[in-house]
């Protein structure tokens, strides 16, 4: 699964290349036009951020000549640090998605994943209690 993530990010790098002068071809250059609103969900942005941090850390470790196991450990730590805080309903949902993705990518072992999911459950119950008091 880790290799699938690495291969997936290499394909994304091809699509992320900018047009000449660093300006994408589909953007309007007229004055007064605001850029289009980002309609990406918070969950999708959090998932992409976690994956990007994992990939960046893994590539950095590989470029420094670290062993594969150390590179994976470094990437796992970066993934965990990139996870959203669980302080509102949308961020709790995003964190749950990141935890599930992390379990799939073997960033978390069974115990860590279940503890994080339990923490999300507690955060949801606290959030509901706050809503009931108001």
N, C-alpha and C positions, 0 to 999 in steps of 0.2 A: 504494500500500500504506500510506503514511503517513496518507492521508486515511481509510482504513478503520480504522486504530487510533484516530484522533481521534473518528470516529463511534461506534466501539465503546465508548469511555470515556464518551461522553455518555449512552449507553443504560444503562451501569452506574450512573451517578450517580442515575438515577431509582430503581433498585432498592435503593440503599444508604441511602435516606432512613430516618431513625429514627422510631419512634412518638413520641407525645407524652411529654414529660419525658425524652426521650433513651433510653428503655428499649424495646428491641424487644418486640413483643407475644408472641413465641413463647418467651421466657425465663421460667423459673419464678422467683417472688419469695420462695419459702419459704426459711427459714433452715436452714442445714446442708446444702443441696444444692450440690454442686460443679457448675460449668459443664460442659457437654458437652465432651469431648475433641476437639481439632481433629484431624481425620483427613486433612487435606489433605497431599498428599505434599510433600516438600521441593522437588522440581522444580517443582510447580505454584505453590508459594509464591514461589520464586525468579523464575519467569516473571512472576507477577503483580506482584512488587516491582519488577522491571525496567521493566515496562510502566507502572506507576504513577509511577515516578520520571521516565520519559520524558514522560508526560502532564503531570505537575506542572511540570516545567521548561519544556515547550513553552507551556503556558497562562500561566506566569509571564512568559516572554519576550514573548508576545503582549500581555499586559496592560501591559507596560512600553513597548509600541510599537515593538519591534524588528522588523526585516524578517523575512520568512518564512525566508530562508536562515539568518539568525543564530539564529532561534528553533529551527530544526531542528538546527543545530550545538550549541546549548546543550542541547537535549533528548538528542542523541546522547552528549554527555559525561556527562550525568546517568545515562543507561542504562548506560554502561560502568562508572561508579563504583558502580552498584548491583549489579553482577554478583557472585556468590558467589566466595569464595576456593576454590582447588582443593587442599584439604588432607585430604580423606577421600573415599571412594568415592561417598557420596551427594552431596557438594558438587561433585565432578567431574562427575557425571551432570547435576546442576542447571546447572553452568556450560556444559556442552555444549549443553543445551537452550536456554539463554539466548543462546549464540553462534548457534545455528541460527535462533532467532527474530530475533535482531539482523540476520542476513544477509537474512532475508526482509523485514524492515522497513527495510532499507537503512541501518541504523545503522553496519554495517561494510561496507567495500568488499571485493572479492575477496581482496586481499592480507592485510588485517587479519584477516578471518574465517579464512583458511587458517592464518595464524600462530597464532591463538588455539586452533584445533582441534589444531594440532601441539603446542602447550603442554599441552593436555589429554591428549594421547597420551603425552607425556613424563611428566606427573604420574601417569598410570595405571601406567606401567612402573616408576616409582620406588616407588609404593605396593605393587606386586606384589613388588618386590625386598625391601622392608621386611618384607612378610609371609613371604617365603621364609626370611629370616634368623632369624625368631623361632620 
